């Protein structure tokens, strides 16, 4: 299983998340920060090298 680093948009700490299979992207994952426990969405997409790239963004209240 591949993993990728993600930066929390709330506390800015970096932690690793498991990546979905490349056949399951693009997708969004509902995730809680492993450091501050704030909710976020992680957007996953295929990159130019046939890998999976991720970016996290916070949820608005």
C-alpha positions in Angstrom: 0.0 0.0 0.0 1.4 3.4 -1.0 1.3 6.4 1.4 1.6 10.1 0.8 2.4 13.0 3.1 -0.4 15.5 3.8 -0.2 18.8 5.5 -3.2 19.7 7.8 -4.8 23.0 6.7 -5.6 23.7 10.3 -2.5 23.0 12.4 0.0 22.6 9.5 1.4 19.4 10.8 2.5 16.8 8.3 1.3 13.1 8.5 1.0 10.2 6.1 -2.2 8.8 4.6 -2.8 5.7 2.6 -3.4 6.3 -1.1 -6.3 4.9 -3.0 -5.6 2.7 -6.0 -4.9 4.6 -9.2 -8.1 3.1 -10.6 -10.2 4.9 -7.9 -9.0 8.4 -8.6 -9.9 11.2 -9.0 -11.7 11.1 -5.6 -12.1 13.0 -2.4 -11.5 11.5 1.1 -13.2 12.7 4.3 -10.4 12.6 6.8 -9.6 13.9 10.3 -6.1 15.2 11.1 -4.1 12.7 13.0 -2.6 15.5 15.1 -5.3 18.1 15.9 -8.3 15.9 14.9 -9.9 18.7 12.8 -11.9 17.5 9.8 -10.5 18.0 6.3 -11.0 16.7 2.7 -8.2 15.2 0.8 -8.4 15.5 -2.9 -6.6 12.7 -4.9 -5.8 12.8 -8.6 -3.5 11.1 -11.1 -0.3 12.9 -11.8 1.8 13.0 -15.0 3.9 10.1 -13.9 0.8 7.8 -13.5 1.0 8.1 -9.7 -1.5 9.6 -7.3 -1.1 13.2 -5.9 -3.0 14.5 -2.9 -3.9 17.9 -1.4 -5.8 18.6 1.8 -8.1 21.4 2.4 -10.2 22.4 5.4 -14.0 22.3 5.8 -15.7 25.5 6.3 -18.0 25.8 9.3 
